[in-house]
């Protein structure tokens, strides 16, 4: 089951409404055969993934919607994460503002009532609001989706 997050900077209100995880229709077969182009939303990446799938790669079981951030300017995005094995292909989404490759972020403990986002590949690096530089977010609303 997926999760819905409405995250807002605790100082200036910048934020994102993001879905994370997967729903019941996200079987490997459905993702590969029916949803891939809509989930990736980038024809070049879709074609690259489809070519690798035709060559015998398989969708790794760790896939779903994820929150991404630009490590350069810190804007947030909701993108689809997946990996194809055995090539270990992972989509490289460019930031639309600076073209730096976006990186996945995950939740980290903030002060009472807030959360932070930290970069998965660099766990000591935390997201900062691109508007005001603050690190803490309020979760305005949360829910499950299927």
N, C-alpha and C positions, 0 to 999 in steps of 0.2 A: 504494500500500500504506500502511496506517495504522501508527501506532506506539502502544505501550502504555507508560505511564510510571507508576511508583510513586514519588512524590516525598514526602519527609519533611523537616520542619524539622531542621536539624543540631543544634539545642539541645533542643527539647521534643518532637519527634516528630509535631507536627501535619502533616497532609498530605492528599494526594489520589491516588487511582488513576484515571488519566485516559487515555482513548483520544484520539488526535489523527489528523487526516487522513481518508482514505476507503479503502474496500475495493473489490473488483472488482464488487460488486453496485450500486455507487453511480453508475450512469450517470445523466445528467440526467433521462432518461425515468423511471427507477425512483424516483429521489428525488421528482420532482414528482408522479407518478401513484400511487406505492405507499407511500413511507416518510415523507413530509413530516410528517404528524401525529405519528408516533412519534418522529421526530427532534427536532421542536420542543418537544413535550411541554407545549404551552400552547395551548388552544383558541382564544383570542382572536388570538394571533399566527398560528396556522395559518389561521384564517378570513381574516385580513387578507392573508396571502400568497396564498391560493387566489383571492381576489377579484382581486388584482393580476395573477396568472397568467392568469385568464380575460379580463382586459382587454388582454392582449397582451404583458405583461412576460415576460422570460425569465430563467432561472437563470444567473447569471454563472458562469464556469468555476472561480472561486476559492471553493470551498465545502468544508466538512468539519467533523469534530469538532475542537473547540479548547478550550483552557484559558482560563477567564474568572476574573477577580478583581473583587471589589467595591473601587472606589477609596477608599471611605470606611472600611470595617472589615476589608478584605483577605481575607475568606473566599474560598476557591477553589471553582470549579464547572466541570464538564465540560458544555459546551453545543454545539449545532450552529450553525456560522457559515455564512451564505449572503448573497448580495446578488441582488436582482432588478433587471434593467435594462430600460428606460431610466430608471425612477424612482429608482434607486439605493437602494431599500428595503433596510434591514438590520434584523434583529430586535433589539429592545431588551428584553433580559431584566432584570427587576428583582431585586435582592438580596432574598432572603426574610426577611432580618433587619432591613434598614433602608430598603428600597425604592429605593435608589440604583441607577441603571442600571449593570449589570456591563460591564466592558471586557475585551477580549482581551489576553492576555499572551503573551510569547514568551520563549524561553530566552536568557540572557545569561551571560557568563563570570563565574564566582565564583572563590573561592580554590581552590587545588589540591584536587581531589576533590569539589568542590561546584559547584552551579549556582545561578543567580539567575533570577528572572522579572522582566521589565520590561514596562511597559504599551506596547502598540503605538502608540497615539495620542499618548502622552507618553513618548518613549523615554528621557528622563532620570529618569523616575519608576520606582522599583523596588518590587516587592511586599515586604511585611513580614509576618511571621507574626502572625496575629491573636491568638495566645496569648501570645507572648513578645517580639515586635518584631524578631526576628532576620531577616536578609535571605537567608540561605543555606540551600539545600536539598541533601539527599543523594538521589541516584537509587538507590533500593533495588533496583529491578529495571526492566529495559527489554526490550521485545520488539516484534516486528512482528505485525500481524494483517491478515487479509484478509476 
